[in-house]
Amino acid sequence: MALPPAELMAALNTALIVVSGTFLALGYLLIRRRQIGWHRRAMLTATTFAGLFLVMYVARYVLYAPRLFAGQGAVRALYLAILVSHTVLAIAVGPLVLVTLRRAVRRDYQRHRRLARVTLPIWLYVAITGWVIYAMLHAF
């Protein structure tokens, strides 16, 4: 049975951010092992999939009405807390990722490393809470 277009796009969006988050975590593990070339590839892959996610998310938002959360009570409060923190940090992480990448490309590794230590946990939080939001939207 085929999913409706809006649901299909939502599932694809989630798949894109899962791939992005997976390569983000892999990139972190690779740099901890000092495998710089593989780290670079993983981080560029994470960034590419995050960018694809953003394009599809905006397209889905423009083309289809957003899905509303149907839960009530404490679970609704939890959902809204996750959603608000996710949204605020998602707005912040975009520029952080771009500046972090620019520093790496320019071989300014000391400043890259310093900013990456801030960017990475925020980016991981945004990716993970994105998965949680999708799961909560589709569970209720």
N, C-alpha and C positions, 0 to 999 in steps of 0.2 A: 504494500500500500504506500503510495507516494505521499510525502508531506506537502502541506500547502506551501506556497512560495515563501511566506513570511517565516514559517517554522523551519523550512529548509535553510533559509539565510541565517536564522538564529543558530541552528546547529553547525553550519559552516563557520560562522563567526567564532563559536566556541572552539571548534576544531583548530582554527587559526591561532587562537590565543593559547591553546594547549601546546601546540607545536612551538610557539614563541617562548612560552614559559619553560618548556622542556629544554630547548636550546640555551636559554638563559642560565638555567641550573647547570647544564653541561659546560657552558662557557666558564662558569665559576669554578667548577671542578678542574677543568683543564688549566686554568691560570694558576690554581693552587699547586698543580703538578708541573708548573713551568713549561707547559706545552703551548707556547705563545702563538704559533701559526694556527694550531687547531682552535685555540681560544678565539682568535680573531674570526675564523670561519664561523664558529658557533655563535658569536655575538652578532655578526652581520646577518646570519640566518634568523636569529631571534628578532632583530630589528626589522628585517624584511617582512616576516610574518606578522609582527605587530603593526607595521604599516598597512599590510593587506587587511588586517582586522579592522583598522580604523576606517579605511575606505569602504569596506563592506558594512560596517556599523552605521556610518553616516548614510550610505545608500539605503539601507534597510529602514533607518529612521525617517528618511524623506519619503520612501515609497509606501511604507506600511505604518499603521498605528502601533505605538509601543504596547507591549503586553503589560497589563497591570497585575500587581501582586494581589492575590485573593486571600491570603492568610489574615488572621485577626489576632488581636490581643498581644501577648508577649512575643510571639513569633513575628508579628508585623513590626513591632518595635525593633527587634533584632535585625530583621531585613532592612529596615530604614537606616539603622545605624551602620550596617555594612555598606549599603548603597551610598550613603552620604560620604563616608570615609573613602570608599572606592572612587567616587566621582571627583572629589577634591584632589586626591593623590594622582588620579589618572591625568588630570589637567596639568599637574606639576611635573609628572614624570616625562612627558613628551620633550619639553625643552631640556630637561636634565640629560636624557638619553642623547639628544643631538649634540649637546656641548661635550658630554663624555666621549662620544664617538669622534668628534672633531679633534679633541685633544689627543686621542690615540692616533688618528690619521696624521696629525702634525708631529707625531713622535714626542709629544710633551708628556712623557709617561709618568713623571712624578705628579703632575697636576691631574692627569687622567686617573691615576690610582686613587688619589685623594677624593675626587668627585665620584668615582665608581663605588667607593665604599658607602656613599650616601645613596646613589642612584639604584644600586642593585637591590637592597632590601625593599625600597619603595616599589620598584618595578615588579619584584616577586609578589609583594602584597597585592598590587593591582591585578596581576595575572590570577592569583589564587582567589581573590575575592570576586573576580569576574566569573570564574567557574562556579563559585558558591552562589552568586546571584542568579546565574542561569539555572542551576539545580533547584534553587528555591522557587523561582518563577514557574518552573515546570512541575514541581512537586505539589503545588497548591492550586 
